Amino acid sequence: MAKNKAIVTLVYGKKYQDYFKKFCEKNWKEYANKHGYDIVLFDQLLDKTERALNRSPSWQKCLALSHEDLDKYKQQK
């Protein structure tokens, strides 16, 4: 059965990818499996314009809901 919900985050850069893998990945997978969610990790910046590169990478998460990789998921309101 296809899942229609996902937990989404940005893990940009080796430091944060390693941190996620060490401290989060196991628990996130267990939680997602228990509740029927997929996990979508963006490991590259979604916007690479000069303006975006001058902001904190956390701003990139604002773009995630409009990313084509998430088209199949239902958005919660």
C-alpha distances in whole Angstrom, upper triangle without the diagonal:
4,6,9,12,14,17,20,23,26,27,30,33,33,34,31,29,31,31,27,27,29,29,25,23,22,22,20,17,18,18,15,13,14,13,10,11,12,16,17,21,24,26,28,30,29,32,35,38,41,40,37,38,41,39,37,34,32,33,30,27,28,27,24,22,24,23,21,18,17,17,13,13,15,18,20,23
4,6,9,11,15,17,20,23,24,27,30,31,32,29,27,29,29,25,25,28,27,24,21,22,21,19,16,18,17,13,13,15,13,9,10,9,13,14,18,20,23,25,27,25,28,31,34,37,37,33,35,38,35,34,30,29,29,27,24,25,24,20,19,20,19,17,14,13,13,9,10,12,15,17,21
4,6,8,11,14,17,20,22,25,28,29,30,26,24,27,26,23,23,26,25,21,19,19,19,16,14,15,14,10,10,12,10,7,6,7,10,12,16,18,21,23,25,23,27,30,32,35,35,31,33,35,33,31,28,26,26,24,21,22,21,18,16,18,17,16,13,11,12,9,8,9,12,14,18
4,7,11,13,16,19,22,24,28,29,30,27,25,28,27,23,24,27,26,22,20,21,20,17,16,17,15,12,13,14,11,9,7,8,11,12,16,18,21,23,24,22,25,28,31,34,33,29,31,34,31,29,26,24,24,22,19,20,19,16,14,15,15,14,12,9,10,7,5,6,9,11,14
4,7,10,13,17,19,22,25,27,27,24,22,25,24,20,21,24,23,19,17,18,17,14,14,15,12,9,11,12,9,7,5,6,9,10,14,16,19,21,22,20,23,27,29,32,31,27,29,31,28,27,24,21,22,20,17,17,17,14,12,15,15,14,12,9,11,9,5,6,8,9,12
4,6,10,13,15,18,22,23,23,20,19,21,20,17,18,21,19,15,14,16,15,11,11,13,11,8,11,12,10,8,5,4,5,7,10,12,16,18,19,18,21,24,27,29,28,25,26,28,26,23,20,18,19,17,14,15,15,12,11,14,13,13,11,8,11,10,7,8,9,10,14
4,7,11,13,16,19,20,21,17,16,18,17,14,15,18,16,12,12,14,12,9,10,12,10,8,11,13,11,10,7,6,5,6,8,11,14,17,17,17,20,23,26,28,27,23,24,26,23,21,18,16,17,15,12,14,14,11,11,14,14,15,12,10,13,13,10,11,11,11,14
4,7,10,13,16,18,18,15,14,17,16,13,15,18,16,13,12,15,14,11,12,15,13,11,14,16,14,14,10,9,6,5,6,8,11,13,14,13,16,19,22,24,23,19,21,23,20,18,14,12,14,12,9,11,11,8,9,12,11,13,11,9,13,13,11,12,11,12,15
4,7,9,13,15,15,11,11,14,13,10,13,15,14,11,12,15,14,11,13,16,15,13,17,18,17,17,13,12,8,7,5,6,9,11,11,12,15,17,20,22,21,17,18,20,17,14,11,9,11,10,7,10,11,8,11,13,12,15,12,12,15,16,14,16,15,15,18
4,6,9,12,12,9,9,13,12,10,13,15,15,13,13,16,16,14,16,19,18,16,20,22,21,20,17,14,11,9,6,5,6,8,8,9,12,14,17,19,18,14,15,17,14,12,8,8,10,8,6,10,10,9,12,14,12,15,13,13,17,18,17,19,17,19,21
4,6,8,9,5,5,9,9,7,10,12,13,11,11,15,16,13,15,19,18,17,20,23,22,22,18,16,12,10,7,6,5,8,9,11,14,15,18,20,20,16,15,18,16,13,9,10,12,11,10,14,14,12,16,18,16,18,16,16,20,21,20,22,21,22,24
4,7,8,6,7,10,11,10,12,15,15,15,15,18,19,17,19,22,22,21,24,26,26,25,22,19,15,13,9,7,5,6,7,10,12,12,16,17,17,14,12,15,13,11,8,9,12,10,11,14,14,13,17,18,16,18,17,18,21,23,22,24,23,24,26
4,6,6,6,9,10,11,12,14,16,16,16,19,21,19,21,24,24,23,26,28,28,28,24,22,18,16,12,10,7,8,9,13,15,14,17,18,19,16,13,16,15,13,10,12,15,13,14,18,18,17,21,22,19,22,20,21,25,26,26,28,27,28,30
4,5,5,6,8,10,10,12,14,15,15,18,20,19,20,23,24,23,26,28,28,28,25,22,19,17,13,12,9,11,13,16,18,18,21,21,22,19,17,19,19,16,13,15,18,17,17,21,21,20,23,25,22,24,22,23,27,28,27,30,29,30,32
4,6,5,6,9,10,11,12,13,14,17,19,18,20,23,23,23,26,28,28,28,25,23,19,18,15,14,11,13,15,18,20,19,22,22,23,20,18,19,18,15,13,15,18,17,18,21,22,21,24,26,24,26,24,25,28,30,28,31,29,30,32
4,5,5,6,8,10,10,11,12,15,16,15,17,20,20,20,23,25,25,25,22,20,16,15,11,11,9,12,13,16,18,18,21,22,22,19,17,19,17,14,11,12,15,14,14,18,19,17,21,23,21,23,21,22,25,26,25,27,26,26,28
4,5,5,6,9,10,10,10,13,15,14,15,18,19,18,21,23,24,23,20,18,14,13,10,10,8,11,13,16,18,19,22,23,24,20,19,21,19,16,13,14,17,16,15,19,19,17,21,22,20,22,19,20,24,25,24,26,25,26,29
4,5,5,6,8,10,10,13,15,15,16,18,20,20,22,24,25,25,22,20,16,16,13,14,11,14,17,20,22,22,26,26,27,23,22,23,22,19,16,17,20,19,19,23,23,21,24,26,24,26,23,24,27,28,27,29,28,29,31
4,5,5,6,7,9,12,13,13,15,17,18,19,21,23,24,24,21,20,16,16,13,14,13,16,17,20,23,23,26,27,27,23,22,23,21,18,16,16,19,18,18,21,22,21,24,26,24,26,23,24,28,28,26,28,27,27,29
4,6,5,5,6,9,10,10,12,14,15,15,17,19,20,20,18,16,12,13,10,12,11,14,16,19,21,22,26,27,26,23,22,24,21,18,15,15,18,17,16,19,20,18,21,23,21,23,20,20,24,24,23,25,24,24,26
4,6,6,5,8,10,10,11,13,15,15,17,19,20,20,18,16,13,14,11,13,12,16,18,21,24,24,28,29,29,26,25,27,25,21,19,18,22,20,19,23,23,20,23,25,23,24,21,22,25,25,24,26,26,26,29
4,6,7,8,10,11,13,14,16,17,19,20,22,23,20,19,16,17,15,17,16,19,21,24,27,27,30,31,31,28,27,28,26,23,20,20,24,23,21,25,26,23,26,29,26,28,25,25,29,29,27,29,28,28,31
4,6,8,8,10,12,13,14,15,17,19,20,21,19,18,15,17,15,17,16,20,22,24,27,28,31,32,31,28,27,28,26,22,20,19,22,22,20,23,25,22,25,28,26,28,25,25,28,28,26,27,27,26,29
4,6,6,6,9,10,11,12,14,15,16,18,15,15,12,13,12,15,15,18,20,22,25,26,29,31,30,26,26,27,25,21,19,17,21,20,18,21,22,20,22,25,23,25,22,21,25,24,22,24,23,23,25
4,6,5,6,9,10,10,12,14,15,16,14,12,10,11,10,14,14,18,20,21,25,26,29,31,31,27,27,28,26,23,20,19,22,20,18,22,22,19,21,24,22,23,20,20,23,22,21,23,23,23,26
4,6,5,6,9,10,11,12,14,15,14,13,11,14,14,17,17,21,24,25,28,30,33,35,34,31,30,32,30,26,24,22,25,24,22,25,26,22,24,27,25,26,22,22,25,24,22,24,24,24,27
4,5,5,6,8,10,11,12,14,13,13,11,14,14,18,19,22,24,25,29,30,34,35,34,31,31,32,29,26,23,22,25,24,21,24,25,22,23,26,25,26,23,22,25,24,21,23,23,22,25
4,5,5,6,8,10,11,12,10,10,8,11,11,15,16,20,21,22,25,28,31,32,32,28,28,30,27,24,21,19,22,21,18,21,21,18,19,23,21,22,19,18,21,20,18,19,19,19,22
4,5,5,6,8,10,10,9,8,7,11,12,16,17,21,23,23,27,29,32,34,34,30,30,32,30,27,23,22,24,23,20,23,23,20,21,23,22,22,19,18,21,19,17,19,20,20,23
4,6,5,6,9,10,10,11,11,14,15,19,21,24,26,27,30,32,36,38,37,33,33,35,32,29,26,25,27,26,23,25,26,23,23,26,25,25,22,21,24,22,19,21,21,21,24
4,5,5,6,8,8,10,10,13,15,19,21,24,25,26,29,31,34,36,35,32,32,34,31,28,25,23,25,24,21,23,24,21,21,24,23,24,21,19,22,20,17,18,19,18,21
4,5,5,6,5,6,7,11,13,17,19,22,24,23,27,30,32,35,34,30,31,33,30,27,24,22,24,22,19,21,22,18,18,21,20,21,18,16,19,17,14,15,16,16,19
4,6,5,6,8,9,13,16,19,21,25,26,26,30,32,36,38,37,33,34,36,34,31,28,26,28,26,23,25,25,22,21,24,23,23,19,18,20,18,16,17,19,18,22
4,6,8,11,12,16,18,22,24,27,29,29,32,35,38,40,39,35,36,38,35,32,29,27,29,28,24,26,27,23,23,26,25,25,22,20,23,20,17,18,19,18,21
4,6,9,11,15,18,21,24,27,28,27,30,33,36,38,37,34,35,37,34,31,28,26,27,26,22,24,25,21,20,23,23,23,20,18,20,17,14,15,16,15,18
4,7,10,13,16,20,22,25,27,26,29,32,35,38,37,33,34,36,34,31,28,26,27,25,22,24,24,20,19,22,21,21,18,16,17,14,12,13,15,15,18
4,7,10,13,16,19,22,23,22,25,28,31,34,33,29,30,33,30,27,24,22,23,22,18,20,20,16,16,18,18,18,15,12,15,12,10,11,12,13,16
4,6,10,13,16,18,20,19,23,26,29,31,31,27,28,31,28,26,22,21,22,20,17,19,18,15,14,17,15,15,12,10,13,11,9,12,13,14,18
4,6,10,12,15,17,17,21,23,26,29,28,24,25,28,25,23,19,18,19,17,14,17,16,13,14,16,14,15,11,11,14,13,11,14,14,15,19
4,7,10,12,14,13,17,19,23,25,25,21,22,25,22,20,17,16,17,14,12,14,13,10,11,13,11,12,8,8,12,12,11,13,14,16,19
4,6,9,11,12,15,17,21,23,23,19,19,22,20,17,14,13,15,12,11,14,13,10,12,14,12,13,10,11,15,15,14,17,16,18,21
4,6,7,8,12,13,17,19,19,16,16,19,17,15,11,12,13,10,9,12,11,8,12,13,10,12,10,11,14,16,15,18,17,19,22
4,7,9,12,13,17,19,19,16,15,18,17,15,11,12,14,11,11,15,13,12,15,16,13,15,13,15,18,19,19,22,21,23,25
4,6,9,9,13,15,16,13,12,15,15,14,10,12,13,10,11,14,12,11,15,15,12,14,13,15,18,20,20,23,22,24,26
4,6,6,10,12,13,9,9,12,11,11,8,10,10,7,9,11,10,10,14,14,11,14,14,15,18,21,20,23,21,23,25
4,7,9,12,12,9,10,14,13,13,9,11,10,6,8,10,7,8,11,10,8,11,11,13,15,18,18,20,19,21,23
4,6,9,9,6,8,11,11,12,10,11,10,7,10,10,8,10,13,12,11,13,14,16,18,21,21,23,21,23,24
4,7,8,6,6,10,11,12,10,13,12,10,13,14,12,14,17,15,14,16,17,19,21,24,24,26,25,27,28
4,5,5,6,9,10,13,12,15,13,11,15,15,13,16,18,17,16,18,20,21,23,26,26,28,26,28,29
4,5,5,6,9,12,12,15,13,13,17,17,16,18,21,20,19,22,23,25,26,30,30,31,29,31,31
4,6,5,7,10,11,14,11,11,15,14,14,17,19,18,19,22,23,24,25,29,28,30,27,29,29
4,5,5,8,8,10,8,8,11,11,11,14,17,16,16,19,20,21,23,26,25,27,24,26,26
4,5,8,8,11,10,10,13,14,14,16,19,19,18,21,22,23,25,28,28,29,27,28,29
4,7,9,11,10,11,15,15,16,18,21,21,21,24,25,25,28,31,30,31,29,30,30
4,6,8,7,9,12,12,13,16,19,19,19,22,23,23,26,29,27,28,26,26,26
4,5,6,8,10,11,13,15,18,19,19,22,22,22,25,28,26,27,24,25,25
4,5,5,8,10,11,12,15,16,16,19,19,19,22,24,23,24,22,23,24
4,5,6,8,10,11,14,15,15,19,18,18,21,23,21,22,20,20,21
4,5,6,8,10,12,13,14,18,18,17,20,23,21,22,19,20,20
4,5,5,7,10,11,11,14,15,14,17,20,19,20,18,19,20
4,5,5,8,10,10,14,13,12,15,18,16,17,14,16,17
4,6,7,9,10,14,14,13,15,18,16,16,13,15,15
4,6,6,7,10,12,11,13,16,15,16,13,16,16
4,5,5,9,9,8,10,13,12,13,11,14,15
4,6,8,9,6,8,11,9,10,8,11,12
4,6,9,7,8,11,11,12,10,14,15
4,5,6,7,10,11,13,12,16,17
4,5,5,8,10,13,13,17,19
4,6,7,9,12,13,16,19
4,5,6,9,9,12,15
4,6,8,9,13,16
4,7,9,13,16
4,6,9,13
4,6,10
4,7
4
